[in-house]
Amino acid sequence: METGLAEIRDLSRQNYGLAQYALGYFYLNGKYVEKDYFYALYFLTQADKKNVLCATELLANCFENGIGVAANPERAKILRKKIKELEELNNQI
């Protein structure tokens, strides 16, 4: 997995949203890397800025449940609204 992880990191540095989501997921769950909420939230936020739906969903869950960050229901609500908008946009395609 080291080679694959290195490739994902490289793609993340190139601002590839799905790679940023993957790193956020890995750090959030301690998969292939040591669990680190700071990095998890950083990478998930970067992916969210690129409208990566799965990243936005994870980020909303973090804010909703206070995972790695103080619970912030208002931020979670904003992210859930964004998710709904992205899903509607995807359904139009």
DSSP file (Angstrom, degrees, kcal/mol; ACC not computed):
  #  RESIDUE AA STRUCTURE BP1 BP2  ACC     N-H-->O    O-->H-N    N-H-->O    O-->H-N    TCO  KAPPA ALPHA  PHI   PSI    X-CA   Y-CA   Z-CA
    1    1 A M     >        0   0    0      0, 0.0     4,-3.4     0, 0.0     5,-0.3   0.000 360.0 360.0 360.0 -21.5    0.0    0.0    0.0
    2    2 A E  H  >  +     0   0    0      1,-0.2     4,-2.4     2,-0.2     5,-0.2   0.907 360.0  46.7 -54.8 -44.2    3.0    2.3    0.5
    3    3 A T  H  > S+     0   0    0      2,-0.2     4,-2.0     1,-0.2    -1,-0.2   0.929 114.7  46.7 -64.5 -44.6    3.3    2.8   -3.3
    4    4 A G  H  > S+     0   0    0      2,-0.2     4,-2.3     1,-0.2    -2,-0.2   0.895 112.0  50.5 -63.3 -40.8   -0.4    3.4   -3.7
    5    5 A L  H  X S+     0   0    0     -4,-3.4     4,-2.6     1,-0.2    -1,-0.2   0.897 108.8  52.1 -64.6 -40.4   -0.5    5.8   -0.7
    6    6 A A  H  X S+     0   0    0     -4,-2.4     4,-2.2    -5,-0.3    -1,-0.2   0.893 109.8  49.5 -62.5 -39.5    2.4    7.7   -2.2
    7    7 A E  H  X S+     0   0    0     -4,-2.0     4,-2.5     2,-0.2    -2,-0.2   0.896 110.4  49.9 -66.7 -40.0    0.5    8.0   -5.5
    8    8 A I  H  X S+     0   0    0     -4,-2.3     4,-2.3     2,-0.2    -2,-0.2   0.914 110.8  49.8 -64.7 -42.4   -2.6    9.3   -3.7
    9    9 A R  H  X S+     0   0    0     -4,-2.6     4,-2.2     2,-0.2    -2,-0.2   0.913 110.6  50.6 -60.9 -42.5   -0.5   11.9   -1.9
   10   10 A D  H  X S+     0   0    0     -4,-2.2     4,-1.0     1,-0.2    -2,-0.2   0.923 111.1  47.5 -62.4 -45.1    1.0   13.0   -5.1
   11   11 A L  H  <>S+     0   0    0     -4,-2.5     5,-2.2     1,-0.2     3,-0.3   0.872 109.4  54.8 -63.5 -36.4   -2.4   13.3   -6.8
   12   12 A S  H ><5S+     0   0    0     -4,-2.3     3,-2.0     1,-0.2    -1,-0.2   0.907 103.9  53.9 -62.8 -41.9   -3.6   15.2   -3.7
   13   13 A R  H 3<5S+     0   0    0     -4,-2.2    -1,-0.2     1,-0.3    -2,-0.2   0.772 104.1  56.9 -62.5 -25.5   -0.7   17.7   -4.1
   14   14 A Q  T 3<5S-     0   0    0     -4,-1.0    -1,-0.3    -3,-0.3    -2,-0.2   0.270 123.5-109.3 -88.6  11.2   -1.9   18.2   -7.7
   15   15 A N  T < 5 +     0   0    0     -3,-2.0     2,-0.8     1,-0.2    -3,-0.2   0.780  59.2 162.8  67.5  31.2   -5.3   19.2   -6.2
   16   16 A Y    >>< -     0   0    0     -5,-2.2     4,-1.9     1,-0.2     3,-0.5  -0.743  30.2-150.6 -81.9 113.8   -7.1   16.1   -7.3
   17   17 A G  H 3> S+     0   0    0     -2,-0.8     4,-2.5     1,-0.2    -1,-0.2   0.831  90.3  53.0 -58.6 -40.8  -10.3   16.1   -5.2
   18   18 A L  H 3> S+     0   0    0      1,-0.2     4,-2.3     2,-0.2    -1,-0.2   0.857 109.1  50.7 -67.5 -32.4  -10.9   12.3   -5.0
   19   19 A A  H <> S+     0   0    0     -3,-0.5     4,-2.4     2,-0.2    -1,-0.2   0.894 110.0  50.3 -68.2 -39.4   -7.3   11.8   -3.8
   20   20 A Q  H  X S+     0   0    0     -4,-1.9     4,-2.4     2,-0.2    -2,-0.2   0.900 110.4  50.0 -65.0 -40.0   -7.9   14.5   -1.1
   21   21 A Y  H  X S+     0   0    0     -4,-2.5     4,-2.8     2,-0.2    -2,-0.2   0.939 109.4  51.7 -60.5 -46.3  -11.1   12.7   -0.1
   22   22 A A  H  X S+     0   0    0     -4,-2.3     4,-2.7     1,-0.2    -2,-0.2   0.920 111.0  47.1 -59.2 -45.2   -9.2    9.4    0.1
   23   23 A L  H  X S+     0   0    0     -4,-2.4     4,-2.8     2,-0.2     5,-0.3   0.910 111.7  51.1 -63.9 -40.7   -6.5   10.9    2.4
   24   24 A G  H  X S+     0   0    0     -4,-2.4     4,-2.4     1,-0.2    -2,-0.2   0.923 111.7  47.5 -60.5 -43.8   -9.1   12.5    4.5
   25   25 A Y  H  X S+     0   0    0     -4,-2.8     4,-2.0     2,-0.2     6,-0.3   0.925 111.9  50.1 -62.1 -45.9  -10.9    9.2    4.9
   26   26 A F  H  X>S+     0   0    0     -4,-2.7     5,-2.1     1,-0.2     4,-1.2   0.933 114.1  43.9 -60.3 -47.4   -7.7    7.4    5.7
   27   27 A Y  H  <5S+     0   0    0     -4,-2.8     9,-1.7     1,-0.2    -1,-0.2   0.877 112.0  53.6 -67.6 -36.3   -6.7    9.9    8.4
   28   28 A L  H  <5S+     0   0    0     -4,-2.4    -1,-0.2    -5,-0.3    -2,-0.2   0.877 121.5  30.2 -64.0 -37.4  -10.2   10.0    9.8
   29   29 A N  H  <5S-     0   0    0     -4,-2.0    -1,-0.2    -5,-0.2    -2,-0.2   0.422 105.3-117.9-104.8  -0.5  -10.3    6.2   10.2
   30   30 A G  T  <5 +     0   0    0     -4,-1.2     2,-0.6     1,-0.2     5,-0.2   0.859  58.3 157.2  66.0  34.2   -6.6    5.4   10.8
   31   31 A K  S   <S-     0   0    0     -5,-2.1    -1,-0.2    -6,-0.3    -2,-0.1  -0.852  73.3 -18.2 -99.3 119.2   -6.5    3.4    7.7
   32   32 A Y  S    S+     0   0    0     -2,-0.6     2,-0.3    -3,-0.1    -1,-0.2   0.214 137.3  53.5  71.4 -14.1   -3.0    3.0    6.2
   33   33 A V  S    S-     0   0    0     -7,-0.3     2,-0.2   -10,-0.0    -1,-0.1  -0.905 101.9 -83.9-138.4 165.3   -1.9    6.0    8.3
   34   34 A E        -     0   0    0     -2,-0.3    -4,-0.2     1,-0.1    -3,-0.1  -0.546  58.1 -97.2 -71.2 137.4   -2.1    7.0   11.9
   35   35 A K        +     0   0    0     -2,-0.2     2,-0.3    -5,-0.2    -7,-0.2  -0.325  53.2 167.7 -57.0 129.8   -5.5    8.5   12.8
   36   36 A D     >  -     0   0    0     -9,-1.7     4,-2.3     1,-0.1     5,-0.1  -0.830  23.7-167.6-151.3 105.3   -5.2   12.3   12.7
   37   37 A Y  H  > S+     0   0    0     -2,-0.3     4,-2.8     1,-0.2     5,-0.3   0.833  88.0  59.6 -67.1 -32.6   -8.3   14.4   12.8
   38   38 A F  H  > S+     0   0    0      1,-0.2     4,-2.1     2,-0.2    -1,-0.2   0.966 112.3  38.3 -59.3 -51.9   -6.4   17.6   11.9
   39   39 A Y  H  > S+     0   0    0      2,-0.2     4,-2.8     1,-0.2     5,-0.3   0.874 114.0  56.8 -67.6 -36.4   -5.2   16.1    8.6
   40   40 A A  H  X S+     0   0    0     -4,-2.3     4,-2.5     1,-0.2     5,-0.2   0.959 111.3  41.7 -58.1 -51.2   -8.6   14.3    8.1
   41   41 A L  H  X S+     0   0    0     -4,-2.8     4,-2.2     2,-0.2    -1,-0.2   0.868 113.4  54.6 -66.9 -35.8  -10.5   17.6    8.3
   42   42 A Y  H  X S+     0   0    0     -4,-2.1     4,-2.2    -5,-0.3    -2,-0.2   0.967 113.6  39.6 -60.8 -53.1   -7.9   19.4    6.2
   43   43 A F  H  X S+     0   0    0     -4,-2.8     4,-2.3     1,-0.2    -2,-0.2   0.881 115.3  51.8 -68.9 -37.5   -8.1   17.0    3.3
   44   44 A L  H  X S+     0   0    0     -4,-2.5     4,-2.5    -5,-0.3    -1,-0.2   0.894 110.3  50.0 -64.6 -37.9  -11.9   16.5    3.5
   45   45 A T  H  X S+     0   0    0     -4,-2.2     4,-2.1    -5,-0.2    -2,-0.2   0.906 109.5  50.8 -65.7 -41.4  -12.3   20.3    3.4
   46   46 A Q  H  X S+     0   0    0     -4,-2.2     4,-0.6     1,-0.2    -2,-0.2   0.923 113.5  45.0 -61.3 -43.6  -10.0   20.5    0.4
   47   47 A A  H ><>S+     0   0    0     -4,-2.3     5,-1.8     1,-0.2     3,-1.0   0.883 109.2  56.2 -67.8 -38.4  -12.1   17.9   -1.4
   48   48 A D  H ><5S+     0   0    0     -4,-2.5     3,-2.3     1,-0.3    -1,-0.2   0.888 100.0  59.3 -60.0 -39.4  -15.3   19.5   -0.3
   49   49 A K  H 3<5S+     0   0    0     -4,-2.1    -1,-0.3     1,-0.3    -2,-0.2   0.740 104.8  50.9 -61.6 -21.7  -14.2   22.7   -2.0
   50   50 A K  T <<5S-     0   0    0     -3,-1.0    -1,-0.3    -4,-0.6    -2,-0.2   0.220 121.3-111.2 -98.4  12.2  -14.0   20.7   -5.2
   51   51 A N  T < 5 +     0   0    0     -3,-2.3     2,-1.0     1,-0.2    -3,-0.2   0.839  54.4 167.0  61.6  37.1  -17.6   19.4   -4.7
   52   52 A V    >>< -     0   0    0     -5,-1.8     4,-2.0     1,-0.2     3,-0.9  -0.750  25.8-154.0 -81.5 105.3  -16.5   15.8   -4.0
   53   53 A L  H 3> S+     0   0    0     -2,-1.0     4,-2.4     1,-0.3    -1,-0.2   0.849  88.2  52.6 -53.9 -45.7  -19.9   14.6   -2.6
   54   54 A C  H 3> S+     0   0    0      1,-0.2     4,-1.9     2,-0.2    -1,-0.3   0.837 109.9  50.8 -64.2 -30.9  -18.5   11.8   -0.4
   55   55 A A  H <> S+     0   0    0     -3,-0.9     4,-2.7     2,-0.2    -1,-0.2   0.908 109.1  50.5 -70.0 -42.1  -16.1   14.3    1.2
   56   56 A T  H  X S+     0   0    0     -4,-2.0     4,-2.5     1,-0.2    -2,-0.2   0.893 109.8  51.3 -62.4 -39.6  -18.9   16.7    1.9
   57   57 A E  H  X S+     0   0    0     -4,-2.4     4,-2.0     2,-0.2    -1,-0.2   0.922 111.9  45.7 -64.1 -44.1  -20.9   13.9    3.5
   58   58 A L  H  X S+     0   0    0     -4,-1.9     4,-2.2     2,-0.2    -2,-0.2   0.914 112.8  50.7 -64.8 -41.9  -18.0   12.9    5.8
   59   59 A L  H  X S+     0   0    0     -4,-2.7     4,-2.3     1,-0.2     5,-0.2   0.911 109.1  50.8 -62.6 -43.2  -17.3   16.5    6.7
   60   60 A A  H  X S+     0   0    0     -4,-2.5     4,-2.6     1,-0.2    -1,-0.2   0.906 109.3  51.7 -60.4 -41.8  -21.0   17.0    7.6
   61   61 A N  H  X S+     0   0    0     -4,-2.0     4,-2.4     2,-0.2     6,-0.2   0.895 108.0  52.0 -62.0 -40.8  -20.9   13.9    9.8
   62   62 A C  H  X>S+     0   0    0     -4,-2.2     5,-2.1     1,-0.2     4,-1.1   0.936 114.1  42.1 -61.5 -46.9  -17.8   15.2   11.6
   63   63 A F  H  <5S+     0   0    0     -4,-2.3     9,-2.7     1,-0.2    -2,-0.2   0.867 114.7  51.8 -69.3 -35.4  -19.5   18.6   12.4
   64   64 A E  H  <5S+     0   0    0     -4,-2.6    -2,-0.2    -5,-0.2    -1,-0.2   0.893 122.7  28.8 -65.9 -40.5  -22.8   16.9   13.3
   65   65 A N  H  <5S-     0   0    0     -4,-2.4    -1,-0.2    -5,-0.2    -2,-0.2   0.344 107.0-113.7-107.6   4.9  -21.2   14.5   15.7
   66   66 A G  T  <5 +     0   0    0     -4,-1.1     2,-0.8     1,-0.2     5,-0.2   0.901  52.6 167.0  65.5  41.4  -18.2   16.4   16.9
   67   67 A I  S   <S-     0   0    0     -5,-2.1    -1,-0.2    -6,-0.2    -2,-0.1  -0.803  75.4 -20.0 -93.0 107.6  -15.6   14.0   15.3
   68   68 A G  S    S+     0   0    0     -2,-0.8     2,-0.3     1,-0.1    -1,-0.2   0.470 137.5  55.5  77.1   0.8  -12.2   15.7   15.4
   69   69 A V  S    S-     0   0    0     -7,-0.3     2,-0.1   -28,-0.0    -1,-0.1  -0.976 101.2 -81.8-156.4 156.0  -13.9   19.1   15.8
   70   70 A A        -     0   0    0     -2,-0.3    -4,-0.2     1,-0.1    -3,-0.1  -0.434  61.9 -95.2 -62.5 137.1  -16.3   20.7   18.2
   71   71 A A        -     0   0    0     -5,-0.2    -7,-0.2    -6,-0.2    -8,-0.1  -0.283  46.4-179.7 -54.8 134.7  -19.9   19.8   17.2
   72   72 A N     >  -     0   0    0     -9,-2.7     4,-2.4     1,-0.1     3,-0.3  -0.706  11.2-179.4-142.5  84.9  -21.3   22.5   15.0
   73   73 A P  H  > S+     0   0    0      0, 0.0     4,-2.3     0, 0.0     5,-0.1   0.822  83.7  56.1 -57.6 -33.2  -24.9   21.7   14.0
   74   74 A E  H  > S+     0   0    0      2,-0.2     4,-2.0     1,-0.2     5,-0.1   0.924 108.9  45.5 -67.2 -43.3  -25.2   24.9   11.9
   75   75 A R  H  > S+     0   0    0     -3,-0.3     4,-2.3     2,-0.2    -1,-0.2   0.908 112.7  51.7 -64.2 -41.3  -22.1   24.0    9.8
   76   76 A A  H  X S+     0   0    0     -4,-2.4     4,-2.6     1,-0.2    -2,-0.2   0.899 108.1  52.2 -60.9 -40.7  -23.4   20.5    9.4
   77   77 A K  H  X S+     0   0    0     -4,-2.3     4,-2.0     2,-0.2    -1,-0.2   0.905 108.9  49.6 -62.9 -42.4  -26.8   21.9    8.3
   78   78 A I  H  X S+     0   0    0     -4,-2.0     4,-2.0     1,-0.2    -1,-0.2   0.913 112.7  47.4 -62.5 -43.2  -25.0   24.1    5.6
   79   79 A L  H  X S+     0   0    0     -4,-2.3     4,-2.4     2,-0.2    -2,-0.2   0.890 109.5  53.0 -66.9 -38.8  -23.1   21.0    4.4
   80   80 A R  H  X S+     0   0    0     -4,-2.6     4,-2.1     2,-0.2    -1,-0.2   0.876 108.4  51.1 -63.8 -36.5  -26.2   18.9    4.3
   81   81 A K  H  X S+     0   0    0     -4,-2.0     4,-2.2     2,-0.2    -1,-0.2   0.921 109.5  50.1 -64.7 -43.2  -27.9   21.6    2.2
   82   82 A K  H  X S+     0   0    0     -4,-2.0     4,-2.7     2,-0.2    -2,-0.2   0.903 108.2  53.5 -61.1 -41.4  -24.9   21.5   -0.2
   83   83 A I  H  X S+     0   0    0     -4,-2.4     4,-2.7     1,-0.2    -1,-0.2   0.933 108.3  49.7 -58.2 -46.9  -25.1   17.7   -0.4
   84   84 A K  H  X S+     0   0    0     -4,-2.1     4,-2.3     1,-0.2    -1,-0.2   0.912 111.7  48.6 -59.7 -43.4  -28.8   18.0   -1.4
   85   85 A E  H  X S+     0   0    0     -4,-2.2     4,-2.3     2,-0.2    -1,-0.2   0.903 111.9  48.8 -64.4 -41.8  -27.9   20.6   -4.1
   86   86 A L  H  X S+     0   0    0     -4,-2.7     4,-2.6     2,-0.2    -2,-0.2   0.894 110.7  50.8 -65.9 -39.2  -25.0   18.4   -5.5
   87   87 A E  H  X S+     0   0    0     -4,-2.7     4,-2.0     2,-0.2    -2,-0.2   0.912 110.7  48.8 -64.4 -41.7  -27.3   15.4   -5.6
   88   88 A E  H  X S+     0   0    0     -4,-2.3     4,-1.0     2,-0.2    -2,-0.2   0.907 111.7  49.5 -63.8 -41.0  -29.9   17.4   -7.5
   89   89 A L  H >X S+     0   0    0     -4,-2.3     4,-0.7     1,-0.2     3,-0.6   0.913 110.1  50.8 -63.3 -43.1  -27.3   18.6   -9.9
   90   90 A N  H >< S+     0   0    0     -4,-2.6     3,-0.7     1,-0.2    -1,-0.2   0.858 106.4  55.3 -63.0 -35.4  -26.0   15.1  -10.4
   91   91 A N  H 3< S+     0   0    0     -4,-2.0    -1,-0.2     1,-0.2    -2,-0.2   0.739 102.4  57.5 -70.4 -21.7  -29.5   13.8  -11.1
   92   92 A Q  H <<        0   0    0     -4,-1.0    -1,-0.2    -3,-0.6    -2,-0.2   0.689 360.0 360.0 -79.9 -19.0  -29.9   16.4  -13.9
   93   93 A I    <<        0   0    0     -4,-0.7    -1,-0.2    -3,-0.7    -2,-0.2   0.473 360.0 360.0 -79.6 360.0  -26.8   15.1  -15.8
